[in-house]
Amino acid sequence: MLDLRQIRYFVAVAEAGNVGRAAEQLHISQSPLSRQIMQLEEQLGVALFERAKQRVHLNAEGRAFLAEARALLANAARLEELGRNLASGAAGSLAVGYVEGAVHAGLVADMLREFRRRRPDLHLQLRSGRTAQQFEDLRSRALDLGFVYAPAPKGDPDIESMLVRREPLVLAIPEDDPLVGVTDIRPNHLDGRVWITVVRQPDDTNRAQFLAACAEAGFLPDIAYETADPLTSLGLVSAGLGLATVQESLRVAAPRGIVFRDLPWFKRNVAIHLAWRRNDRRAVIGDLRRALAWRRNDRRAVIGDLRRAVNSE
């Protein structure tokens, strides 16, 4: 294998035409430089210079070798720059997982916009996935970041997380429903009404959590329809088939024919967390965490993250 240091020495001597002058440019002594050039020629099995008393001249073989040597050094410099960009996140790829609530809340769009502005050479791979699956994918390095519904398990040795958005649930009502005329909707107005809920398979917990929140509030829903996502639920509400609760940000994406009402007494919300591997020290991961923290005006989280970054260096 060729030694890049010897290649650099060869190019310096070839361009200077004098070993002494090349040694000064390289900040080394003349004798070690001469030995390195002779070792390179010995390894190649060919003389590259014609030597005179005070000067050296490239021979035909040396001129041919010089062109390739310059190209090799240029490629090595590009490779070194690529490595640094990969470490900082200025280049390469990042696999990001997300739950549907992160899309509805605009977090995925915010992230795409931020990366396109700050890191145009970074390729993002977006993958939809349930929270538990994203945690497993983070551990196996199939994902680099994940927008999930739950925080990382307490004391998890591999994964960290932070809350980036919490949205209340709002009540979606068909526009021709008598409830539209009720200014202050209370639990008794909802007791026994027909409802539409989202069921996520497998191992759905959404229905059980919804029923528990309804019971705590003091009413019993009649769940007549179950859908795979909240937008489908809103479509059924628009058709007049029942009531539904959805995260607040879905107001803007709802079809026509729906009226929304706040339920400040309903103790349920949609929380979105950002999860990442504890040992992932890439600058791009830290930059994204700080950007999301500033976006939610949590300065304490940003300061803490900056302190951890400084202490790790």
N, C-alpha and C positions, 0 to 999 in steps of 0.2 A: 504494500500500500504506500502511496506517495504521502509525504509529509507536507502539509499545507505551509508550514513554516519555511521549509526549504524552497517551496514554490514561490513564496513571497520574496525570499532572499534572491532567488534566481531573477525574478522580474526586476527587482531593485537594481541589481548589478547590470542587467541588460540595458535598462533605461539610463543608468548613470554612465555606463561605459568605463567605470573605474571602481575597483573594489573599495578603495579608501573612501571615496565620496559616498558610495552606497552604504558603507559601514556607519558613516556619520549620520546619514538620513535615518538609518535603522536604530541608531543609538546602541551599537554594539562594537566590539573591537574587530579590527580587520582580520586577524588570524582565525578566529572562530568562524567568521563569515566565509573565508576562503575554504576552510575545511568542510563547511556545510555544502558549498557548491560542488566540491570534489566528490563528496559522498553521494550527492544527487546524480552526478554523472556516472559514478561507479554503479549505482543502483540501476540506472537506465541502460548502462552498457554502451554509452555513446558520449563523445565530447560535444559540448554545447558552445564552447568559446575557443577562439584563437587568442593566445596570450602573448602580449608584448611586454616590454619592461614596465611601463607605467599604465598601460591600458589593456583592456580585454575587449575583443570584438566577437559578436555572434557569428558563428559559421552558418552554413545552410541549414544544418540540423537544428541549431539553436534558434534560428528565425522561425522555423516551422513550429518548434516547441513553444516559443514565446506566445504565439497567437492562441494556442490552446490553454497555456498557463493563465493568460489574462482572463479567458472565458471561465476557467475553473474557479478563479478567485472571485469573479463577479457572481457566479452561481452560489459560491459559499457564502458571500455576503447576503445574497437574497434569502438563502436558507436560514441564516442567523436571524435576519429581520423577521422572517415568518415565524420562527420559534418564539421570538419576543412578543409578536402580535398575538400568537395563540395563547401565550401565558397571560396577556393583558386582556384578552377578549376582543381585540381589534380585528381578528380574523378567525376563521374556523367555523364551527357550528355549535349550536346550543339546542338541546332537546327540552322542550317545556310542555308539561302536562297541564290539563285544566279540567275543571268541572263546569257544567253548563252555567251555574250561577256566576262564575267569573266572567263569562262572555256577556251575560245579561247586565252585569254591573259595569261593563266597559273596561275591566282590568286588562283583558287580553289585547284589546285595541290600543289602550294606553301603552302597554309594553311594546307592541309592534311599532307604534309611532316613535317611541323613545329610542328604540334600537335603530330604526331606519335613520333617525337624525344623528345619533351619536356614533353608531358603529355600522356604517353602510356595508362593510365587507363581511359582517357576521351573518351566517346563514341560520335561520331559526327553523326548527322542526317542531310543529305543534301537534300534540296528541291528546285527544279526549280520553278521559279515564276516571273511574271512581276513585275516591279518596284512598281506600285501602290498597288498591292496585298501584296507585302512584307512589305510595310509601315503599312498596316492594321494588318498584322500578328505580326509585332513587337509590336504594341499597345496592341494587345490581348494576348501577350506573347506566341503565337504559334511559333514565331521565336525569337532567341537571337541575331543574327547578320544577315545582308543581304548585298550581293553585288548587287548594283542597278545602273541603268543608269543615274539617276538624284540625285542631292543632296536633303537632307531633306528640306521640305518646310520652307521658311524663317520665323523665329519666332515660329516654331513648339514647343509646350511645352513638347512633349513626346519623340521626336527623334532627335538625332544628327547624323552627317555624316562627312566624310572627303574624299577628292579625293585621290584615290590610283593608278590610271593609266589613262593616256590619250594617245590614239593612233591615228595617222593620218589614213585616208582612202587611199588605193592604188587602182589603176586601174587594173582590171584583163582582159586580152585580149587573145582570141584564138591564139595559136602559129602560125597559118597560115594566120592571119589577116594582111592586109597591114600596120596597125598601128605599128606593131612590128618593122618595119624599120624606124619609126620616132623617132629621138633622143629626141626632146623636144616637147612633146605633149601639145598642146594648146587648148583652148575652141573650136576654129573653126574646129578642127579635130574631135570633138565629136558631133557636131551639127547634129541632125537628125539621128544619129546612133541608132541601135536597142539595148535596154537595158534590163537587168534582175534586179529586185529589190526584197527586202525582205518585206513582209507584215505580220505584227503581229496582230492577232485578239484577242479580240475585241478592238475597238477604236484605230485603227492603226494611228500613226502619222509619221511613218517612210517615207512613200511615199511623204507626203506633205513636210516634211523637206528636202528630197532629191530633189524634184522639185524646192523648194525655193533656195537651194544652187546652183543648175544648172542655174537657172535664174540669180542669182547674178553673177555667173562666166561668163555668156554670151552665153550659148548654151541651146538648147531645146532637151531633150532626147525623143526617141520613146520607151516607156515602153511596151514591147510586152509580157514579162513573169514576173510573180510574184510568189515567193516561200515563204516557211515558215521559212527558216533559210539560213544563208549565205553559208553553205557548199553545200546545194542543188543548190544555185545560181552558185557556182563554178563548179558544175557538168555540168550545162547547158552551161557555158562558155567553158568548156573543149570540149563539143560536138559541139562547133562552132556556138551556137545560139545567141550570143550577148555579150555585155560588161557588167561589174558589178564593183561596188566599194565595198571593204571589208576592215575590220580592218587589219592593217599591220601584226599582229601576225599570220594571217591565211595563210601567204605565205608558212609556213612549213607544213601545213595540206592540201594544195591544191592538187588536182589530177594532173596527167601529162597532158601536152598539153596546159598549161597556161603560159603566160608571164606577169609579173607585172611591172608596171611603177608608179613612184611617181608623185603626182599632188600637188606640194607645193602651188599652187594658188587656190586649191579647199577648200573653207572655211567650212569644215565639218570634224568631228572626232568622235571617240568613247571614251566616258569618263565613267570610272567605279568608283563608290563611295562605301565606306563601311558605313553602317548605323547601329545604335544601340540605345537602350533606354537610355535616359538621366540619369535615376535613377538606372541603373544597375552598381553597384560598385564592382562587382566580379573581382578578380585579373586576371582571365583568359581573360576577355574582354579587360582590359587595356593592358595586355601582347600582345594580338593579334594586337591591334591598334598600339602599339609602333613598333612591328616587321614589320608591313606593311609600317609604316612611314619611318623606316630606309631603307627598301627595295627600296623605291622610293627616297631616299636621301633627305628627307624633314626634316632636323634636327630641324627646328623651330617648326614644328608640334609636334615632340617628346618632345622637351623641354617644350612646352606649356602643353602637356598632363601630363608630370611629375609634373609640377607645380600645375595643377588642382588636381592631385591625392594627393599631399602633403597637399594642403589646405583643402581637404575634410576629412582628417584624424584627 
